[in-house]
């Protein structure tokens, strides 16, 4: 390759031969692989359990399940590509990489690294679409709020897509991002790095805000329900895990200034790659937790592997079981903690608002509009006895 024979490379090679031993031995590769695959393994287990429950137990696959499957595709690509890049040498100092494999190896690592950045951005963006779909299905908001949830996720998706465009258009021609010798020879020009860092921080802030909103919104609604405090806390914790993803987004924003270090990017940006992976995995885990209620029932012996029915206790404390009715909307998640929600009539009002599950003034009647009413379905079976000639039962 022409770059390997350039005067810049020969001069750099002479200097790099004097790299101190403690610098030459530094690498973040093992840390990247350990964190990536540890979190990825948990995400795979939770998503697999979610899809299995929705498809086999509840038989209620929805849009949010398809979106979380697409998110796992993005996360899988991000994890695999990052692993390949570490195998090439990513995580080491740029000077060490050039010393070991020359400029050709550095160019390969930088190409894979920029591709990895794009996958990482989409891996924490796509799960937000799944969370919005889940909240729309579970919380049943009114039309305006439903649109607002999709607007927030659309804002994150658009801003993240623009961030990828900004990343790959920083230099003219774009290949100067990985063929750094073009800049030294005056064959390419690049915009100031503060443009990329500033917009990346803006994208991270938007992403963190949406995560926080998705955590607070269900908690506010559930806090007003007429259920026990224990169940309120359990449901708020299950639907409010997005607050952890918000914290990860904030930490990641503090890692974004590492993009300024273009002379040693293979080492300086390693922490940014790690925190992006953590954020992506946390969002996926948070979207799966509310759907894993049946596994909690199974662990407590309240459900069997072959069960396809819902069980609950009526007012006289006698257990009753009812098979699913295909005309009744099935809840998006199940479990002991939210059984009051499952066995309660919480259908929307005429305008489709979630206000139908909020407290109302009971003085308006025994069944005020918007209140939560316990409904027990009783099936009575009987047989007609034959009559004798006089019309009496035989």
Secondary structure, DSSP 8 states (H G I E B T S, - for coil): -GGGGSHHHHHHHHHHTT--HHHHT-B-HHHHHHHHHHHHHHHHHHHHHHHHIIIIIS----HHHHHHHHHHHHHHHHHHHHHHHHHHTTTB-HHHHHHHHHHHHHHHHHHHHHHHHHHHHHHHHHHHHHHHHHHHHHH---HHHHHHHHHHHHHHHHHHHHHHHHHHTSEESGGGGT-THHHHTTS-EE--HHHHHHHHHHHHHHHHHHHHHHHHHHHHHHHTSSS-HHHHHHHHHHH-THHHHHHHHHHHHHHGGGGG--TTHHHHTHHHHHHHHHHHHHHHHHHHHTT-HHHHHHHTTSS-TT--SEEEE-TTS-EEEE---TTS---S---GGGHHHHTEE----TT--GGGGS---GGG-TT-TT--EE------------B-TTSSB-
